[in-house]
Amino acid sequence: MRNTNKSALAAYLQSDEARKILQTDLVTSVSKGYFNLLMLDEQLRVAKRNMALNDSTLRIVSVQYNAGQVTSLAVQQAQAQQLTAAELIPQLEQEIALQENALHILAGQLPGSIHRHAILDEIKFPDELSVGVQSAMVRRRPDVRSRELDLVIANAKVGINKAQMYPALRITASGGVNALKASDWFNIPGSLFGIVGASVLQPLLQHKELSTQYKLADMEREKTVILFRQTVVKAIGEVSDAMVRIEKLKHQHLIAAKRVAALKQATANANSLFQNGMANYLEVITAQGNALQSELDLASVKRQELSAIADLYRSLGGGTD
């Protein structure tokens, strides 16, 4: 009875672990979606800033063209650079609307806009993440807990079958030794001691069947042990992968930020030189194009870093306790 209760409790807890898996996956998906939304917001701001900068360049080139200082090619290339930034704006606005709708659907709501309380650069996580986590923390994962409960069930089933091999050792409060199952005993008319012969004989006839059941249960337990170990190894691997991504993306983010700063300075210098006739329009356009792409890349790297942290949350079992 104790083993049956253990098995039933473990099966119930497994259903709760299944709920936690869905909950953790949902939290991770919402987090990634929100981080992606913040990235798109930042990229939209970058595109609008660059379009304004390109407008200024186009005006200067147009003035120079009217004064006969540059050819129509200069105007066309300046326009093309401006349109490159302008084209990004409706594209990013579309992606923002789709991401907002996706987040509303995840929350079980109708599509619509989402009010943001932060910008991408304001999202910070503690540096302690780089120190690492104990592998034992993977026990919080619902899939690991579910496999652990599988093992509890398998152990309980082995225990149940072991008990069934020795039915003559059961003692009831009704008096005497009862070799039959309690449910069968209550259906037997007359005195328990009047059927002692049958009670003793039945387990002997069933011994081979019970022994086979026990061996099958034991084999199933060994299989469960293997699956449990595989799940733990997979969980540790996913935690390790997330930690590696976080660490490397952090370095990549620092490099990308330095690149953005350098190209912004280069763009400012190119504009200043261009206005003073010390640089040509191609140098300005090239500097602006490089700055635009570097800022878009920086926002993407930041989003990847935050997504890796969300993956770490999921790989450690989430905050379901």
C-alpha positions in Angstrom: 0.0 0.0 0.0 2.9 2.4 0.8 4.4 1.7 -2.6 1.1 2.1 -4.3 0.7 5.5 -2.6 4.2 6.5 -3.6 3.4 5.6 -7.2 0.2 7.5 -7.2 1.8 10.6 -5.6 4.6 10.5 -8.1 2.2 10.3 -11.0 0.2 13.3 -9.6 3.4 15.3 -9.2 4.4 14.5 -12.8 1.2 16.2 -14.0 2.3 19.3 -12.0 5.8 19.1 -13.6 4.1 19.1 -17.0 2.3 22.3 -16.0 5.6 23.8 -14.9 7.2 22.9 -18.3 4.4 24.9 -20.1 4.7 27.7 -17.6 8.5 28.0 -18.0 8.3 27.8 -21.8 5.7 30.5 -21.8 7.7 32.8 -19.6 10.8 32.3 -21.8 8.8 32.9 -25.0 7.3 36.1 -23.6 10.8 37.3 -22.4 12.4 36.7 -25.7 9.5 38.4 -27.5 9.7 41.4 -25.3 13.5 41.7 -25.8 13.0 41.4 -29.5 10.4 44.2 -29.3 12.9 46.4 -27.5 15.5 45.6 -30.2 13.1 46.6 -32.9 12.4 49.8 -31.1 16.1 50.7 -30.9 16.6 49.8 -34.6 13.7 52.0 -35.5 15.2 54.9 -33.6 18.6 54.3 -35.3 16.9 54.3 -38.8 15.1 57.5 -38.1 18.3 59.2 -36.8 20.2 58.1 -39.9 17.5 59.2 -42.2 17.6 62.7 -40.7 21.4 62.7 -41.1 21.1 61.6 -44.7 18.5 64.4 -45.3 21.1 66.9 -44.2 23.8 65.3 -46.5 21.4 65.2 -49.4 20.6 68.9 -49.0 24.3 69.8 -49.0 25.0 67.7 -52.1 22.0 69.2 -53.8 23.4 72.7 -53.1 26.8 71.7 -54.4 25.1 70.2 -57.5 23.2 73.4 -58.2 26.5 75.3 -57.8 28.2 72.9 -60.3 30.6 71.5 -57.7 29.4 67.9 -58.0 27.7 65.8 -60.7 24.2 64.3 -60.7 25.8 61.0 -59.6 26.6 62.5 -56.2 22.9 63.5 -55.8 21.7 60.1 -56.8 24.1 58.3 -54.4 23.0 60.6 -51.6 19.4 59.9 -52.4 20.1 56.1 -52.5 21.7 56.3 -49.0 18.7 58.2 -47.7 16.3 55.7 -49.1 18.2 52.8 -47.6 17.5 54.2 -44.1 13.9 55.3 -45.1 13.1 51.8 -46.3 14.0 50.3 -42.9 11.3 52.4 -41.2 8.2 50.8 -42.5 9.9 47.4 -42.4 10.7 47.8 -38.7 7.3 49.2 -37.9 5.7 46.1 -39.5 7.9 43.8 -37.4 7.1 45.8 -34.3 3.3 45.4 -34.9 3.7 41.7 -35.6 5.8 41.2 -32.4 3.2 43.1 -30.3 0.4 40.9 -31.7 2.4 37.8 -31.0 3.0 38.8 -27.4 -0.7 39.6 -26.9 -1.6 36.2 -28.3 0.8 34.5 -25.9 -1.0 36.3 -23.1 -4.4 35.1 -24.4 -5.4 38.6 -25.4 -6.5 40.3 -28.6 -3.8 41.9 -30.8 -2.8 45.4 -30.1 0.0 47.8 -29.1 2.2 47.2 -26.0 3.3 49.9 -23.7 7.1 49.7 -23.1 8.6 50.6 -19.7 12.2 50.4 -20.8 14.6 50.7 -23.7 17.0 48.0 -24.8 20.1 49.5 -23.1 18.3 49.8 -19.8 17.9 46.0 -19.4 20.7 44.8 -17.1 21.5 41.5 -15.5 24.0 40.9 -12.6 27.6 40.0 -13.6 27.5 37.0 -11.2 26.1 35.0 -14.1 29.6 34.6 -15.4 30.7 32.9 -12.2 28.6 29.8 -13.1 25.9 27.7 -11.5 26.0 24.4 -9.7 25.0 21.5 -11.8 22.7 20.3 -9.0 20.4 23.2 -9.9 19.2 21.3 -12.9 17.0 19.4 -10.5 14.6 22.3 -10.6 13.9 21.6 -14.3 10.5 20.1 -14.8 11.7 17.5 -17.3 14.4 16.4 -14.9 11.9 16.3 -12.0 9.5 14.3 -14.2 12.2 11.7 -15.0 13.0 11.6 -11.3 9.4 10.9 -10.6 9.5 8.2 -13.3 12.2 6.6 -11.2 10.1 6.9 -8.1 7.2 5.2 -9.9 9.5 2.5 -11.2 10.9 1.8 -7.8 7.5 1.7 -6.3 6.3 -0.8 -8.9 9.3 -3.0 -8.1 8.4 -2.7 -4.4 4.8 -3.6 -5.2 5.8 -6.7 -7.1 8.2 -7.8 -4.4 5.4 -7.6 -1.9 3.1 -9.7 -4.1 5.7 -12.5 -4.2 5.2 -13.1 -0.4 1.4 -12.9 0.1 1.5 -15.6 2.9 3.3 -13.0 5.1 0.5 -10.6 5.1 -1.3 -10.4 8.5 -4.7 -8.9 8.8 -6.4 -7.4 11.7 -9.3 -9.9 11.2 -7.2 -12.7 12.6 -4.7 -15.0 11.0 -2.6 -15.0 7.9 -4.2 -14.0 4.7 -2.6 -15.1 1.5 -5.1 -13.4 -0.8 -5.4 -9.8 -1.8 -7.5 -7.8 0.6 -10.1 -7.0 -2.0 -10.5 -10.8 -2.7 -10.6 -11.6 1.0 -13.5 -9.4 1.6 -15.5 -11.3 -1.1 -14.9 -14.7 0.4 -17.8 -16.0 2.4 -17.3 -17.8 5.6 -14.4 -17.9 8.0 -10.9 -17.0 6.8 -9.5 -20.0 8.5 -11.9 -22.3 6.6 -9.9 -21.6 3.4 -6.4 -21.6 4.7 -5.5 -24.4 2.2 -6.5 -22.4 -0.8 -4.9 -19.3 0.6 -1.5 -21.0 0.9 -1.8 -22.9 -2.4 -2.6 -19.8 -4.6 0.7 -17.9 -4.2 2.6 -21.0 -5.0 0.8 -21.4 -8.3 1.2 -17.7 -9.0 4.8 -17.5 -8.0 6.2 -17.8 -11.5 3.9 -15.1 -12.8 4.7 -12.8 -10.0 8.4 -13.5 -10.4 8.1 -12.6 -14.1 6.2 -9.4 -13.2 8.9 -8.4 -10.8 11.7 -9.0 -13.3 9.8 -6.9 -15.9 9.4 -4.1 -13.4 13.1 -4.3 -12.5 14.0 -4.0 -16.2 11.7 -1.1 -16.6 13.4 0.5 -13.6 16.8 0.1 -15.3 15.4 1.8 -18.4 14.1 4.6 -16.3 17.5 5.1 -14.7 19.1 5.4 -18.1 16.5 7.9 -19.3 16.9 9.9 -16.0 20.6 10.1 -16.5 20.2 11.1 -20.2 17.8 13.9 -19.2 20.2 15.2 -16.5 23.1 15.2 -19.0 21.0 17.0 -21.5 20.0 19.6 -18.9 23.6 20.3 -17.9 24.5 20.6 -21.5 21.8 23.2 -22.1 22.9 25.2 -19.1 26.5 25.1 -20.3 25.4 26.2 -23.8 23.5 29.2 -22.3 26.4 30.2 -20.1 28.8 30.1 -23.1 26.5 32.2 -25.2 26.0 34.8 -22.5 29.8 35.1 -21.9 30.7 35.3 -25.6 27.9 37.7 -26.5 28.9 39.9 -23.6 32.4 40.3 -25.2 30.8 40.7 -28.6 28.6 43.4 -27.2 31.5 45.3 -25.9 33.4 45.1 -29.2 30.2 46.1 -31.1 29.7 49.1 -28.8 33.3 50.3 -29.4 32.8 49.9 -33.2 29.6 52.0 -33.0 31.4 54.8 -31.1 34.3 54.8 -33.6 32.0 54.9 -36.6 29.9 57.7 -35.1 33.0 59.7 -34.6 34.1 58.9 -38.2 30.7 60.1 -39.5 30.9 63.3 -37.5 34.4 63.9 -38.8 33.4 63.1 -42.4 30.5 65.5 -42.2 32.7 68.3 -40.8 35.3 67.8 -43.5 32.7 67.5 -46.2 31.1 70.9 -45.2 34.6 72.5 -45.3 35.4 71.0 -48.7 38.1 68.6 -47.3 36.2 65.4 -48.0 34.0 64.2 -50.9 30.4 62.9 -50.7 31.5 59.3 -51.1 33.4 59.4 -47.8 30.4 60.8 -46.1 28.0 58.3 -47.5 30.3 55.4 -46.7 30.7 56.6 -43.1 27.0 57.0 -42.7 26.2 53.6 -44.1 28.8 51.9 -41.9 27.4 53.7 -38.8 23.9 52.7 -39.6 24.7 49.0 -40.0 26.9 49.0 -36.9 24.1 50.4 -34.7 21.6 47.9 -36.1 24.1 45.1 -35.3 24.7 46.4 -31.8 21.0 46.3 -31.0 20.8 42.7 -32.4 23.8 41.6 -30.3 22.1 43.0 -27.2 18.9 41.2 -28.0 20.8 37.9 -28.5 22.5 38.4 -25.1 19.2 38.9 -23.4 17.7 35.9 -25.2 20.6 33.8 -24.0 19.8 34.8 -20.4 16.2 33.8 -21.0 17.5 30.4 -22.3 19.5 30.1 -19.1 16.3 30.7 -17.1 14.6 27.9 -19.0 17.5 25.5 -18.8 17.6 25.9 -15.0 13.9 25.1 -14.7 12.5 28.7 -14.5 11.0 30.4 -11.5 8.1 28.0 -10.9 8.7 27.4 -7.2 
